[in-house]
């Protein structure tokens, strides 16, 4: 998606440790017009796939999922990073390693929101090593739902997450795939 690539080049910041900061438009301050375009693109890609729910993980995926859900006219469910006291009933749980925070944490989703009758589109802002995605896929497996597709705003193509998901047979669409990053900038994979 050229619009997203342009914004990354204009406003993204490459930081040490292969960190790409896009907090001024995607995951801290939100450009809702850009998010709406992202949602429309995910709908173009997955709109004929029978999606009836969108699944993401808090917090950065929520805005992307909500704007996309408007195009699908389906609900959004999201895995929480900690079991809060206000989650009632049984939950699905999986452990995820966060590269950004350098620690493991449990994600939870109330069982009443996801089941075998659901066909989900999983969305997130970034895909690098795929740890968060593996946690969401584990929750999908526990629930018995069908994964209709995976949509990623920015994939770090030089890390293994995307290749592993594609090799596993998932329909994966990444709107911008970064092939390399350095202090001098970054390059995108032609799509």
C-alpha positions in Angstrom: 0.0 0.0 0.0 1.9 3.0 -1.3 0.1 5.5 1.0 1.3 3.6 4.1 4.8 3.3 2.7 5.0 7.0 2.0 3.9 7.8 5.6 6.5 5.4 7.0 9.2 7.1 4.9 8.1 10.6 5.8 7.3 10.2 9.5 8.7 6.8 10.6 11.9 6.7 12.7 14.4 3.8 12.6 15.8 3.2 16.1 18.6 0.8 17.3 17.6 -2.8 17.5 15.4 -2.9 14.4 12.8 -0.8 16.0 10.6 1.3 13.6 8.6 4.0 15.3 5.4 5.0 13.6 3.8 6.5 16.7 2.9 9.8 15.1 0.2 8.1 12.8 -0.3 4.4 13.6 0.1 3.4 17.2 0.1 6.3 19.6 -1.3 9.2 17.8 -3.7 7.9 15.2 -4.4 9.3 11.7 -8.0 8.1 11.3 -8.1 8.9 7.6 -5.1 6.7 7.0 -6.6 4.0 9.3 -9.8 4.2 7.2 -7.8 3.6 4.0 -6.1 0.7 5.7 -9.5 -0.8 6.6 -10.7 -0.4 3.1 -7.6 -2.2 1.8 -8.1 -5.1 4.2 -11.7 -5.3 3.1 -10.7 -5.3 -0.6 -8.3 -8.2 0.2 -10.4 -10.3 2.6 -14.0 -9.0 1.8 -15.1 -12.2 0.0 -13.7 -14.6 2.6 -16.8 -14.8 4.9 -15.3 -13.0 7.8 -17.7 -12.5 10.7 -15.3 -11.2 13.4 -12.1 -9.3 13.6 -9.6 -10.4 16.2 -6.6 -8.4 17.5 -4.5 -7.9 20.6 -4.4 -4.8 22.8 -3.5 -2.1 22.4 -2.0 -1.0 19.1 -4.2 -3.4 17.0 -7.5 -2.1 18.3 -7.8 1.1 16.3 -6.8 -0.8 13.1 -9.3 -3.5 13.8 -12.1 -1.0 14.6 -11.6 1.0 11.4 -11.4 -2.2 9.4 -14.6 -3.7 11.1 -16.6 -0.7 9.8 -15.9 -1.8 6.2 -16.9 -5.5 7.1 -19.8 -4.5 9.4 -18.7 -7.1 11.9 -17.6 -6.9 15.6 -14.1 -6.6 16.9 -12.8 -8.8 19.7 -9.4 -8.4 21.2 -7.1 -10.3 23.5 -6.2 -8.5 26.7 -2.6 -8.6 27.9 -3.6 -9.3 31.5 -6.7 -10.9 33.0 -8.6 -8.1 34.6 -11.1 -8.4 37.4 -13.9 -7.4 35.1 -13.6 -10.4 32.7 -16.3 -12.8 33.7 -16.5 -16.5 33.0 -14.0 -18.8 31.2 -11.2 -17.4 29.1 -8.8 -18.6 26.5 -5.2 -17.9 27.5 -1.9 -18.0 25.6 1.6 -16.8 26.5 3.3 -14.2 24.2 6.8 -12.9 24.2 7.1 -9.2 23.6 10.2 -8.1 21.7 9.5 -4.5 22.4 9.2 -5.0 26.2 11.6 -7.9 26.5 9.2 -10.1 28.5 6.5 -12.8 28.4 2.9 -12.0 29.2 -0.4 -13.8 29.1 -3.1 -12.8 26.7 -6.7 -13.7 27.5 -10.0 -13.6 25.6 -13.4 -14.4 27.1 -14.7 -17.7 25.7 -18.1 -16.2 25.1 -16.8 -14.0 22.3 -15.1 -16.6 20.0 -16.3 -20.0 19.0 -16.5 -22.7 16.2 -19.1 -20.7 14.3 -16.7 -17.8 13.8 -14.4 -17.0 10.8 -11.9 -14.4 11.9 -9.6 -11.9 10.3 -6.7 -11.4 12.6 -5.2 -7.9 12.4 -2.1 -6.2 14.0 0.1 -3.2 13.4 3.4 -5.1 13.1 4.7 -8.5 12.3 8.3 -9.4 13.0 9.1 -12.7 14.7 5.4 -13.6 14.9 5.2 -14.2 18.7 2.0 -12.1 19.2 0.4 -13.7 16.1 1.3 -17.2 17.4 -0.5 -16.4 20.6 -3.6 -15.2 18.7 -3.5 -18.3 16.5 -3.3 -20.4 19.7 -6.5 -18.7 21.0 -8.2 -19.4 17.7 -7.2 -23.1 17.9 -8.5 -23.3 21.4 -11.8 -21.7 20.4 -12.3 -23.8 17.3 -12.9 -20.8 15.1 -11.6 -20.6 11.5 -8.8 -18.2 10.6 -10.0 -16.6 7.3 -6.9 -14.4 7.0 -4.2 -12.3 8.7 -3.8 -8.6 7.9 -0.6 -6.7 9.0 0.1 -3.0 8.5 3.9 -3.3 8.6 5.8 -6.5 8.3 9.5 -6.7 8.9 10.3 -9.0 6.0 13.9 -9.6 7.2 12.5 -11.3 10.3 10.9 -14.8 10.2 7.3 -14.2 11.2 5.8 -13.6 7.8 7.6 -16.4 6.1 6.6 -18.9 8.8 2.9 -17.9 8.6 2.9 -18.1 4.8 4.6 -21.5 4.9 1.9 -22.7 7.4 -0.7 -21.9 4.8 -2.3 -18.8 6.2 -3.6 -16.1 3.8 -1.4 -13.3 5.0 -1.6 -9.7 3.6 1.0 -7.2 4.8 0.3 -3.7 3.5 4.0 -2.6 3.8 6.9 -5.1 3.9 10.2 -3.6 5.1 13.1 -5.5 3.5 15.9 -3.7 5.4 16.4 -1.1 8.0 19.4 0.9 9.1 20.4 4.3 10.4 20.4 5.4 6.8 16.7 4.5 6.3 14.7 1.6 5.1 13.7 -0.2 1.9 10.4 -1.9 1.0 9.7 -5.1 -0.8 8.0 -4.6 -4.1 4.5 -6.1 -4.0 
